[in-house]
Amino acid sequence: MRKRLDHPHQDLAEAAAIERRRFRELQKQSRVFDARLRTIGTNGKKRDIQNQNKALNEFRQQYQKPETRREFDLNDPQALKKDIPARLADSDPRCTVSSMQKFMGEDLNKEKRHKFQKEQTREWLLQQQKDWKNALADKKFADDLHDQQRLELDKKAMDLERAHEATRRALCLATKDFNKVQAAELKEKRQLEYQQGVEDDVAEIANLLSGDLLSENPHQAVSSFGEGRVLTDRWKGMSQDQLKEIRDIQLQQVLEKMRLEEEELQRNDEWDRQRIQAARAELLFERHQQRQNRDLRRALDNFNAQLSQEQKSRLWHLQFLDPDLWDPSLEILIVGHELGVAVCWS
């Protein structure tokens, strides 16, 4: 094609020659395929021409096909289908900015991506199904193993329970026999202790009956540490004189305690009376102070009222009788008098 573009005049001549040959060929085909003309020319010469044309046509169909011609690419009806697309992919180097073949938002790989995503989703689902089956199998295996272990543990627990029951029975029998032996030994020991106790009591009674304790010998209670001290385990008690002396001392102590309590009561009464008098005096003083404060406040209020009236009179006198001496700044004094506030004015 590049060669033909370099020689335009040659291409025109060749095209004209091709057109003339095509026209003659059409004329020959019309004479050959026309039944009326074929019946007219029945001589041998015409038959030779027809045979030659037939052979020529067969040669052309076999060795001079249209796609073997040099100018076939200009008349190829499948040229658009065979031509390379203006854009093959996003990475096509021909797709520059000026080519107007690549725009924002296009997605040429949409079908491939969707196909890949579907395939990937299918793989994921298959993997999930496989994982689910594996998980179910693992769970079943774990459950079976757990059941087997539980049965083994139950069997061991039953065996241990039987062994424990047998041991407990043997221990109970041994404890029962030991308790019987201990009870017999304890009974014998208590019998011996009782006999020994009876013998000791008899000996003690005999000693007491023949000793100084029951005979009430007063000299047996005298202590060796000095006069006035006795042995408590032998002392039989005080005499009547000693008891009388103790009672007299206790009576004196009781009287002394009563006297002290009476004096304490009198002192408390005196303190209470003094506190009451002090509280009463303080209350009277507070009331006197309150009366003085009220009188002083009343006198001050009367003085302020009188002073306010005098100032008000002087202001009214200045405003209405001596207008020349009136100062507008004195209006605040009038407002103060109307509000009942004493304002100092010189």
HELIX and SHEET records of a PDB file:
HELIX    1   1 ARG A    2  ASP A    6  1                                   5    
HELIX    2   2 PRO A    8  PHE A   33  1                                  26    
HELIX    3   3 ALA A   35  ILE A   40  1                                   6    
HELIX    4   4 GLY A   44  TYR A   63  1                                  20    
HELIX    5   5 PRO A   66  THR A   68  5                                   3    
HELIX    6   6 PHE A   72  ASN A   75  1                                   4    
HELIX    7   7 ALA A   79  LYS A   82  1                                   4    
HELIX    8   8 LYS A  110  SER A  210  1                                 101    
HELIX    9   9 ASP A  212  SER A  215  1                                   4    
HELIX   10  10 PRO A  218  ALA A  221  5                                   4    
HELIX   11  11 GLN A  240  TRP A  316  1                                  77    
HELIX   12  12 HIS A  317  LEU A  321  3                                   5    
HELIX   13  13 PRO A  323  LEU A  325  5                                   3    
HELIX   14  14 PRO A  328  LEU A  330  5                                   3    
HELIX   15  15 GLU A  331  GLU A  338  1                                   8    
END                                                                             
